[in-house]
Amino acid sequence: MKLLSILSSSIILLNYVHAIKPVTSAQFYPLNRNGDIPTDLEPFQLGQDIPLDCISRNIDNGEHKFDDKDRIIYIPFPTCQETNKPLSFKYGVSEDVNCTIGFTDELYHLFQLYIHEDSPFSCRLPLSNEPHYIEKGGAFIPLTFNFRGQIQDSHLDIDSHLNVLFTKPAEENTLISSVAWSSGTNATRIVIGDFLTINLAVRWLDNLKNTDSNTDSFRNVNGLPFPDGFYKLPLNSIPISYSMFLFYLGLVSLASGALVLAFSYNLISIKFSKTHYRNLDNESLVTKRD
């Protein structure tokens, strides 16, 4: 009986093991609305404004708003006083940007949700430069603004100093990921009707090496828009982009060239002066002898 019990338990265990599904293969991200890998991406140009829109939420509970097709409604980022336009980012350009926004009653209550982390400040960026790409069902990259602060009875304390980080492939002019998070120690007191200047330190990384990538043949067979894998930050430092590296390299080259030119000019001037005065002295000696 004991042997039969053991055999029965073994059969049950084997059936359970066979019932477990095998680990699925890696799936490319992001996909378009139809669940397909996005292909034929129209590349962005350096310095081009990337359109940015954000989820529209109910101020009572932070839930998404939906249109008549049950799709989430997206609206532009709040208008910046500096440009009189909603916030946007220049493709591939690392820079510091200010965006001053006005706090209406609705935006104030939304920031209560964002700071308390009841709802994320979720936005998106298109993967392609094609006009109305997302509206046509194209893929997009999420960008969440992680504002931190404190909610008081009479006001909000908001840390408005944000680091904004974008990663892109080394060759293809598209996007891999993006994130924005508060990283200051000074918060600003805000009530309804106030204006808040958001300081954004925008940085682009385009020289990250992708690890855990599938083979090139996988890419060719499946038509991936750019090499797949984990675009991982290094352990010791955050690298600058190739464009910034070339800029600094050119700057150093110009400075070095200017120093070499100045040194050479001074050296030649000194030698010329010594030779010139020596010739004059020789001529005076000859005259005296005559």
Secondary structure as the mmCIF struct_conf table of DSSP 4:
data_model
#
loop_
_struct_conf.conf_type_id
_struct_conf.id
_struct_conf.beg_label_comp_id
_struct_conf.beg_label_asym_id
_struct_conf.beg_label_seq_id
_struct_conf.end_label_comp_id
_struct_conf.end_label_asym_id
_struct_conf.end_label_seq_id
HELX_RH_AL_P HELX_RH_AL_P1 LYS A 2 ALA A 19
BEND BEND1 ILE A 20 ILE A 20
HELX_LH_PP_P HELX_LH_PP_P1 LYS A 21 ALA A 26
BEND BEND2 TYR A 29 TYR A 29
TURN_TY1_P TURN_TY1_P1 ARG A 33 ASN A 34
BEND BEND3 GLY A 35 GLY A 35
HELX_LH_PP_P HELX_LH_PP_P2 ASP A 36 PRO A 38
BEND BEND4 ASP A 40 ASP A 40
HELX_LH_PP_P HELX_LH_PP_P3 LEU A 41 GLN A 45
TURN_TY1_P TURN_TY1_P2 LEU A 46 GLY A 47
HELX_LH_PP_P HELX_LH_PP_P4 GLN A 48 GLN A 48
STRN STRN1 ASP A 49 ILE A 50
HELX_LH_PP_P HELX_LH_PP_P5 PRO A 51 PRO A 51
STRN STRN2 ASP A 53 ILE A 55
STRN STRN3 ARG A 57 ARG A 57
TURN_TY1_P TURN_TY1_P3 ILE A 59 ASN A 61
HELX_LH_PP_P HELX_LH_PP_P6 GLU A 63 GLU A 63
STRN STRN4 HIS A 64 HIS A 64
HELX_LH_PP_P HELX_LH_PP_P7 LYS A 65 LYS A 65
STRN STRN5 PHE A 66 PHE A 66
TURN_TY1_P TURN_TY1_P4 ASP A 68 LYS A 69
BEND BEND5 ASP A 70 ASP A 70
HELX_LH_PP_P HELX_LH_PP_P8 ARG A 71 ARG A 71
STRN STRN6 ILE A 72 ILE A 72
HELX_LH_PP_P HELX_LH_PP_P9 ILE A 73 ILE A 73
STRN STRN7 TYR A 74 PRO A 76
HELX_LH_PP_P HELX_LH_PP_P10 PHE A 77 PRO A 78
STRN STRN8 THR A 79 CYS A 80
TURN_TY1_P TURN_TY1_P5 GLN A 81 ASN A 84
STRN STRN9 LYS A 85 PRO A 86
STRN STRN10 PHE A 89 LYS A 90
TURN_TY1_P TURN_TY1_P6 TYR A 91 GLY A 92
STRN STRN11 GLU A 95 GLY A 102
HELX_RH_AL_P HELX_RH_AL_P2 ASP A 105 ILE A 115
TURN_TY1_P TURN_TY1_P7 HIS A 116 GLU A 117
BEND BEND6 ASP A 118 SER A 119
STRN STRN12 PHE A 121 PRO A 126
BEND BEND7 LEU A 127 SER A 128
BEND BEND8 GLU A 130 GLU A 130
TURN_TY1_P TURN_TY1_P8 PRO A 131 GLY A 137
STRN STRN13 PHE A 140 ASN A 146
STRN STRN14 ARG A 148 ILE A 151
BEND BEND9 ASP A 153 SER A 154
STRN STRN15 LEU A 156 ASP A 159
STRN STRN16 HIS A 161 THR A 167
BEND BEND10 ALA A 170 THR A 174
BEND BEND11 ILE A 176 ILE A 176
STRN STRN17 SER A 177 SER A 182
BEND BEND12 THR A 185 THR A 185
STRN STRN18 THR A 188 ILE A 190
TURN_TY1_P TURN_TY1_P9 ILE A 192 GLY A 193
STRN STRN19 PHE A 195 LEU A 205
HELX_LH_PP_P HELX_LH_PP_P11 LEU A 208 LYS A 209
STRN STRN20 ASN A 210 THR A 211
BEND BEND13 ASP A 212 ASP A 212
HELX_LH_PP_P HELX_LH_PP_P12 SER A 213 THR A 215
HELX_RH_AL_P HELX_RH_AL_P3 ASP A 216 ASN A 222
TURN_TY1_P TURN_TY1_P10 GLY A 223 GLY A 223
BEND BEND14 PRO A 225 PHE A 226
BEND BEND15 GLY A 229 GLY A 229
STRN STRN21 PHE A 230 TYR A 231
HELX_LH_PP_P HELX_LH_PP_P13 LYS A 232 PRO A 234
BEND BEND16 LEU A 235 ASN A 236
HELX_LH_PP_P HELX_LH_PP_P14 ILE A 238 SER A 241
HELX_RH_AL_P HELX_RH_AL_P4 TYR A 242 ARG A 289
#
